[in-house]
Amino acid sequence: MADPLEIRSYEPATGALLWSAPIGDVDTEIAIARAGFGDWAGRAIANRTEMLRRFGNVIRMRHAALTDLLSRETGKPLWAAHQEVDAALAKVELSIAAYGARTGAQRFDGDLGVRTSVRHKPHGILGVLGAHSAPLLQPLQHILPALIAGNNIVFKPSEKTPAIGAALIDCLYAAELPVASARLLIGDADMGRALARHPGIDGLLFTGRWDTGRELHRLYGEMPNKVLALEKGGNNPIIAWDVADMPQAATMIVQSAFSSAGQHCTAARRLIVEEGKAQTLIDEISKLVERLIIGDPHSKPAPFMGPLIDIKAADHLLEAYLDLMMRGGRPIRHMARPIADRPFLTPGLIDVTDVDNRPDAEYYGPLLQVIRVPDFEAALKEANATQFGLCASLIGGSPALYERFWAEMRTGVANWNRPTFDVVMSAPLGGVGLSGNHRPGGAYAADYCAYPVVSTEVENVRALINIGLR
């Protein structure tokens, strides 16, 4: 029986216990962060950025161990975990450069020696709630700019990937970050709610499910004095139109839908194709899916995808697939459970063209819905038939068609002949609708980690009242 005062992490591929730790105390962690805020915020930005560069060196030295831990805790293939650690390392310099670009000090000289300056201050103590899909990279996209700005952070990793969260904080300490500047809060979803509601934080930076984000948005509607940044998922579409190279297009669609077992906020959920011209492309996709290796993340040959994060996630997705079938969806590739007691799933491909009132849902896993439409106008209408708006891709078409796609899509990322998840880390990342709250992360994360202070300044006191006096 699990200890209610302990969080345990199990390897999804094997079920083996990987890590455990006592549940934390939110009051204690926030109090420590608050007590040490002045020290970190008072340091010169050069000092703070130098510490983060040391953190990058620690990541580099621990690369192999972090890759192995990330792979075991998430079930990601070893090669995919390696890529995430590489991305986390690159994020250090990108965050430093982005902070300078977005919040650099400005001065303007005026008449009579008066000058105006614009500088930025940290908010104070920021809570960070992490997600399990990229448990090293995603929280760093909040944590690094927050620390550069001079904030202290209290980080609660997903209860499904706490070991990586603990390793991340340990790397910061190894780089000589003051222990008050980054606090680790171990706990379940209720602990995350306690952090979000705590009066001792000055804002919350969140990556995760849209319904949790909606709950947070309502909560913070009564606290306008606190910053809230929401990065949520999407019901992301791919439109395939006038495709010249079917095998290449099929490869890009499979990458978009099934990389990381579909457990990524930017994964493709819907494929929209032209009626009468779709079968060749669907056949190519089906043939490629047939060849995908699904297995233990450390197995050889290397698998394309590993398991879902846990049994509950796999059960939920399988139920969603069966629900679409019951509504009239026609299976193209059946989703199946190759190992009964483990969360592995084979990719599901289902034609839902004739399904009325399709759920506008983020099916978080390897499930791709196919929708056939008569013309490009209908394709755009179908792609926009969602309350989400994170990312979308057009595969095929002409430059003019892409410009129309770009102009009419309601989305934060609009790609052409690239996967839905193809977002350069030096660019902003955010969505509209249910996918965010107009606080894009990535290169724009500095915007919500510091606030501008405008000053008019002159060295000598000089004032005159030249009207309205007796």
N, C-alpha and C positions, 0 to 999 in steps of 0.2 A: 504494500500500500504506500502511495506517495505521501511524503511528509508535507502537510499543509504549510509549513514554515520554510519550505525549500523549493527552489526551482531546479528542475532537472531537464537536461537536453539529451535527446536520443538521436542516433544516426538513423535517418529515414531509410537508408538502403538496407541496413542490417538489423535495426532495432536495438543495437547495443547502446548502453549508457555511455555518453561521451563526457558529460560535465555536470556538476551540481554546485549550488551555492545557496546560502541562506537568503531569504527575502529581505530586502532592504527597508529602510525607514525614510519616508519622504521628508518628514520634518527635519531630521538630522542632516540629510544631504543638502537641503536648501539652506539650512542655517550655516553649514560650513562654507557653501558657495558664497553666501551673502557676506560672511565675515571677511572673506579674502578678496572681495570685489575690488576694493580700492587699490590694492597692490598691483593687480594685473592691469586694470584700466589706467592706472597712473604711469605705466611704463611707456616709453617711446615706441612708436609703431615699428621702428627698426629692430627693437629688442624682441617684439612679439613675432615678427616675421622670421627672425633668425631662429627662434625656438621652433617654429613650424618647419623650417628647413632641416633642423636636427631630427624632428619627427619623421620627415621623409627619409633620412638616413637610417633611422631605426626600422622603418618599413622595408627598406632595401636589404638590410642585414637579416631580417626575419622573414624574408619573402617565402622561402620554402615552407617554413612552419605555418605561416598564415594561410598559404595556399592549401596545405593539407587539412588544416582545421576547418577552413571555409568549405572545402569539398565534403568533408565528413558531416558537418553540421547541416548543410543545405541539401546534400545529395547531388550537387552540381558535378558534372565531369571535371576531372582534374584540370583539363585545358581551359575550361570556362572559369574555374576558380583562379587560375593563374592570370587570366585576362583581367579579372576584377581587381586583384592585388596590383597589377600593373597600372590600372586606371586610378586606383587610390593613390598610388605614388605620384602619378602625373598630376593629380588634382591639387597637390600642394602648391606647385609653382603657378598653376592656372588660377588658383584662388588668390594668391598674392597679387598677381597681375590684374585680376578682375577687380579686386578691392581698390587698387590705385586708380583704375580707369573709371570706376563708378563713384568713388567718394574722395577723389583727390582734392586737397585744399585749393581754394580759389581766392584771389585778392583783386580788388578793383579800386583804382585811385580816383578820387573825386576832387571837387573844388576845395580850396582853403586847407589842403592837407588832410581832408577826411578820406578815409579808405573804408571799403566794405570787404569783409571776409566771410567765406563760407567754409566751415569745418564740420566735422561729424563726431558725434558722441555715441558710445555704446548704450544700449537700453538698460543693461544691468544683468539680471539673472534670467537666462533663457532655458526653458525646458525643451528637450529634443526627444521626439518619439520616433524610433526606428522601425523599419519594416524588414521582413525576413527574406525578401526576394534578392536584394543585394546588400546584405547586412554590414558589409565593410564600406562600400562606396557610398551608398545612399545617405547614411548619417553624416559621413564626412562632408557631404555637399552642404550640410547645415553647420556642422561643428567648426570646420576650418574658417569660413568667413566670420562666424560669430566670435571666434577667438581672436582673429586678426583685428576685429573692430574693438576689442577690449572687454567683451562680455565674459562672464563666467557661465558655464553650462552645467545642467543636470541632465544626464542622458539615460533614458530607459530604453534599452534595446527590446526588440520583439521577444516575447517569452518563448518563441520557437527557435531563436538563434541567440541566446544570451552569451554563449562562449565567445563568439566573435566580438560581441559588444565589450566583454571584459578584456579581450586581447587588445582591442582598439585603445581603450583607456590606459592599459598598461604600457602601450607604445608611447602614448603622450607623456606618461610619467617618466619613462626611460629617456625621453628627450628633455627632461628637467622642467616640464611644465609644473607650475605650483599645484599642489594637490587640491587646493580649493577651487582652481579654475576649471576643472573638469571632474564631475562627480558621477559615479556609476550607480544607478538605481535599479536593482534587480526586483522583478515582480511580474505579475500577470496583467491582464487587461484592466483590472480594477486599480492596480497601482498606476497605470498610465492615466486613468481618469483622475486619480488623486493628485497626480502631478499637474495635470491640466487645470484643475480647479484651485490649486493651492494659491493663497494670497501672496505668498512670498516670491513668486516668479513675475517677471515683467513682460513675458511673452512666451509663445509656444511655436516651435517649428516641427511640423508633422509631415510624415510620409506614410501613406497607408490607404485603407479602404475608404470608399466614398461615403458610406453611411456613418462611419466614425467621424469623418471630416464634417459631415452635416451636423452631427451632434456637437462638435467643437465650435462650429460657426454659430450655432444658436447660443451656446454658452458664452462665447466672447462678444456676442451682440450686446450683452449687458455689461461688458467691460471694455469700452472703447479706448481706455487708457493703456491697454495691453496689445502688443503686436501679435498677429496670428498669421502664419504662412502655411498654406495647405497644398501639398503635392499628392494628388490622388490619381486613380487609374482611368481607364477609358474603354469604351466599346468600339475599338479602333477599326476603321475600314481600310481595305485595299481595293481600288478599282483597277481592273485589268482590261485594257482597251486597245484595239488595233495592235496587238502584240506581234512583233516580227519573229522573235526568238523564243519559242515556247519553253524549251528546257531551261534557259536562263531565267525566264519569268517564274517558272515553277520552283526553281531553287530559291529565288528571293522570297517567294510566298511561304515556302516551308520554313525558311530561316525566320521570317517575321512571326509566324504563328507558333512554331514549336521549339525554338531555341529556349534554353533554360526551362524546358517542359512547359512552355507557355506562361511561366510564372514571372512575368515582368509587366509593369504598368504600360509599356509601349508595345506590347505584343499585339499582333493582328488578331481580331476576333471575327471579322466578317470579310468575305471575298465577294466582290460585286462584279459580275461578268455579263457580256452581251448574249442575250438569248440567241441560240442558233449557231454561235461561234465559240461556245465555251467548252465543248466536250474534249477537244484536243488538249486544252490546257489542264482540265480536270484530270484527264488520263495521265498526263505527265506528272502532276502533283501526286496522284495515287501511286504511280510507279516509284517515285522517289521516297514516299512515306514507307512503302514496303521494304525499302533498303535500309531505313534508319535503324541503327543499333541502339537499343535501350538496355541500360544495365547499371551495375554498381559503378560509382564514379571513378574508382581506381582500377577497374577491370581493363583487360587488353583483349582484342583491340579496343581503342578508346571509344566509348559510346557517344552518340550524338546528344542524347539526353538521359538524365537519371530519373529518380522518382520525384513525386511531389513532396512537399515539405512534411506531410504526415497523413495518416489514415483518414482523418476527418476531411482534409482537403480533397483527397482522392474520392472519397464517398460522395462528397458534395458535387463534384464535377460530373461523376458518373450519373448521379441523379438528374443533373441538369441536361445531360445528353439524352437520357431516357425520356425526360419531360418533353424535349423537342420532338422526339419520335412520336410520343403520344399525341402531340398537337398536329401531327401530319408531316413532320420532317422525314425526308428520304435519305437513309444512310448511304454514304459513298464509301467511307472506310469506318468500320465499326470500332468504337472505343471498347477496349477490353482490359482486364486485370490479369496480367501474365503470372503474377505471384499473389496468391490469395491473401496472405497476411502482411503484405508490404504495399506501400503507396505508389507502386509503378502503374502507369497507364499507357496504353498504346494511343497514338494520336487519333482523334476522331474527326471525321470530315462528313458533314451532313448538309444536304440541300434543303433549305428552309423557305424556298421561294413561295410555296403555297401555304405556309403557316400564317394564319391570321393572328394579329395581336402578338407578334413575337416579343418576348421579354427584352427590354432594354437593359441588359445586364452585362457586367464584366465577368465573363466566365474565366476564372483565374486558373488556367491550365491549358493542356494541348487539345483544344476544341476549336475548330474553324467552321463557321457557317457559310454556305454558298448561297448567293442570291442572284438570280438571273433577271435582267431587265431589258426592255426593248431598245432603249437609246441612251445617249450620254446624259441628257437632261434627267431621265429617270435614275441614272446611276448616281448623279450628284444628289438628287432628292433622297435616295435611299441611304447614301453615305451620311447625310446630315440628319437622318431620322433617328436621332439619339439625343439624350440630355447631356451626354458627355462631350468632350471636345479636346482630347489630348493630342492625338496624332493621326495622320492619314497619309497614304501613299497612292500615287498613280503610277502604274506600270504600263509602258507603251504610250501610244499617242504622239502628237506633234507638239512643238513648242507652244503653238496657239492653244491647243487643248489643255496643256499644263497650265498656262496662264489663266484660263477659265476655271480650272480646278482650284488653283491657288486663290483666286478672287472669291469663289463662292463657298469654299469649305470653311465651316466654323471649327477651327482647330488651332492649337498652339504650335503644331509641327506639321508642315505640308511638304512631303518629299516626292521627288520624281525619279523613277527607276532606281530607287533605293529602298531598303527595308524600313518598316515603320519605326524600328528602334534606332535608326541611324541618326543620332544627335551628337554633334561635335561638342566636346566638353567645354570648349572655349565660347560656346554660345549659350543663350538662355534656354531653359526648359520649363514649360508650364502650359497649362491648358485652360480652356474656358468651360462654361457650364458647370457640371458636377465634377469636372476634373481639376478644379483649383479655385482659388479666390483672388486671382489677378496678382499673385505674388510669385512670379516665375523664379525658379531656382537657377542652378548652373551659374553662368557668368553674372547673372543679375541678383544673386543671393545677398550680395552686400547691401542691396537696397533695403532689405528688411532686417539687417543686422546692426544698422547704425542709422541715426537720424541727423539731418542737417541742422546746424545752428548758424544763423546769420547775425553778423555783428557790424555795426558802424563804429569806427574808431578814429580818434584824433589824440595827439599827445597832450595838448593843452586845453584847458576848459575855456570855451568861448561860446557865449550865448547872448542873444539880443531880443528884446521885445520892442518893436517899433510901431506898434499900433494898439489902441485900446487902453492906454495909460493916461491918467489925468496929468 
